Amino acid sequence: MPVDKESDLRRAIDNGNEIVPYFQPLIELRTGQLTGFEVLARWHHPLRGLVSPSEFIPLAEGTNLIDPLLHNLLRGVFIATTTLPDHLTVSINISPTQLYDPALARRIYFSAQEGGFPFHRIVFEITESALVDNISQAKIIAHELKTLGARLALDDFGTGYSSLHHLQSLPFDEIKIESSFVQSMITSRESRKIVAAVVGLGNSLGLVTVAEGVETKAQADMLLWQGCDFGQGRLYSHPVPPSALNSLVVAMSQPESALLFASAATEKSAEQQIDLRPNQQHAQLQAIYDGAPVGLCFLDRQLRYISINQRLAEMNRLSVTEHLGHHISDILPQMFQALEPCFRLALEGQSFLGMEYVSLGPSPGKRGDIFLISCQPARDEAGEVIGVSVSVADITEHKRSEEALRKSREERRRQIEMSTPTVFPRDTDSGIFIIPNRC
């Protein structure tokens, strides 16, 4: 006899102990510290076993059972988390259909009060798909949740169509990077660049970035290298039921656990580490870049100028903006012709240090300026060559000084040789000096 899935789901919700919250840890990538949990619904069906959320959540949304499901789930969350340390947060997903409910924020707030869980420790996750057709009502509910003290996260960022508009329209505190990008970033340069772009956008907007689906230490290290703040996934723990929550908190709060999970750890202690966000790092590096005593630039794999400092731009007698985006052969055709093999080999991973290049002089036969050029491959976080880093030192005056000093030494030596007294031989019998006949 076919099972009525709606009735079966309603029975499970009314039963109260079949659909329960599971908790997956959120870890600060830099320190390895536990910071909170994301709540994930799990249905333990008495006959079918574990039913996937991808099956029963859409069913609940399509049968008006999503509200009782959420509140039943929240009840279990607040019961399970009453003994959690005060600094740990709980992240809860909001269904797209619930963003049409103008009473949603108030009902969730009262549920939290009843459960004795502080509202400011709750993060509500909203997917981009939930905002596509309902941005105006979602904006009202989002502001209500923020006013009550909760935080908001934009879930699965990068998979929708209007992400930037959503970030501008709603008061989000966090961006969550979709797991497929995270899990393929080691092998896919495109995924790495998407993750880096999302992290950079989050940092520039002052938003916390969270990576989903972290499965390996290599992924965690790369995420930290790119500036991501938090991670969650199987590397740290599978989602656990309420009965295992407290023991998991105790285990993950041990110092050795933090050391195990800390990504790209250095030998320095946490107090010694300088914690700069990528936008701050960029500003700091740009200041160093511009203040360097030599010319510096970065060329992409097509050998186009991506960045250049003021000193090198002045050496080339052009502005910084006149370089950007142009191929090096457009700016310095003679130099590129002479050194093109070095640039090509640098793209293959070879380094060339201290190559002398003499530019064309003002007239035929005249030497121009002399430069010392180094080309080194620039690699991304996975070790892939993404361009060429070039440094240029103008050594013209140094070389001219060396040449002048060499000529001065030769002239001095010649003068010494010319002024040395001549010793004439003397006849041993007569004692008369013999002067050679130079005629």
Steps between C-alpha positions, in 0.01 A plus 500: 500500500652835393605729780344849517821701535324811631318306770821317583687830541218650707508196726877533542470869593221430749700213645779746583785253529552386140619824337775631722778759477854391427792733562806557280789703649623833368875551543711816487759413237785703646480367856315170466256614769138381508268799452155350448282250316275486198170322562409231246167314505505119497195270473539157658204323341386187694471295179709676234795588717681831442308721257703769320409865571501553122189279495294612799583875511348567153204286602452712813529821297239382250245381758503789751679282751822704500392726789414220746815317385718803572351570841517135596864502393570824691357347814748216470783744427438714808467194725826356370696825526406618850841396635711630213773753593385858455734579211364228269244592235230299326428540127149418380376478142191695399286346227422721196126455556529629856625837376143568391382481863492851657477346851808279456749715693273547801406129522863389484594760761234374743615141439855599594378683812295199602802276451724740692747546211635854440384631165834673431668157485283389206606533137222462243613366164310607190573352156521719193216308336272614781551862397447484125124559496450640849762763567264763645338273763832331574652840563232581760546168682879527485494843662261373770735211581793742516307740723428216742874431521562206266764479228435419133701286258459475124523126432647333190640828373604491135236255380225758441447771244477823698749458782639854501152648497402282796809602695413862439131464585508290818699552823711184483781434746646188337553340161510121471703357212327206332668164564551401135743790451687410819531131417634561148732791577813284536472367146306777327653842448156638413360386835798650682442834334127492579573429866766773508256745340225421751741534792636826364149637451401400851808661651451821304140521629598413857317166489609175663571221248417136572602210277271197485605144421861516626626142474881520503774690677626621162164666433499660845854632456417643159186668635698665777767606250225673303367674812190293579389525865316177584453150368266208553502150361611142551858603573379616841198281568195339349170645623422352840164439678404691817615208717860544377509880500645562848774240464594648161525848654726368776723315251529795262573745780825326594823684408627205299181508292556866411859426402383213283241709316694828472580553133840603366628526856830677552756456773381823655247500778154644447607813688792550263303457181407816313137460403446718195200463274585468129391857423734625773775275370445639152533859623815412693656316205407782262685748722807274495461453125488873431784575740740241359834640376467303174236476231247221550219360291285191463415355159220247450534184292437707186788729610269796554564751777271426796682721749803730491654733753565867439878459479485259206235709326736799520787289362281420201398867470130419515230519768386200700162496328661506155661165582207311649342244270761544228740232380860567596596505132267797451689699763859378450526331159883491479543370854231237449663384177832456681360327809190321369649149552555583867140611547372186326715274713392685815143404413623140504645540849860611446660802668742746339688731732725795426480522120660817358313682226628807315236717341544676167705817517401846372697441182648204311804359674413664830408289800178580682402432859602174664258291705532193721189287448373195691203285399347247735189282465210611720299212640156476655413319821508163317844562350370565148685770305258788444741761366844655523635728771755744358746724681703766321792701636645793305877447531599756235675737741664211680633361173617842384676551832666162463610587146631840607688339788647239266615766254642707786697202625635427151601861451671511837687180421613642166619818666694303757660295228597816307648670806710208624881592487699313236802312630790497250768230509861603592817368340680301764848599374464873440210569737323700229123462463397366164207695348325306226484662163128566439552646156 
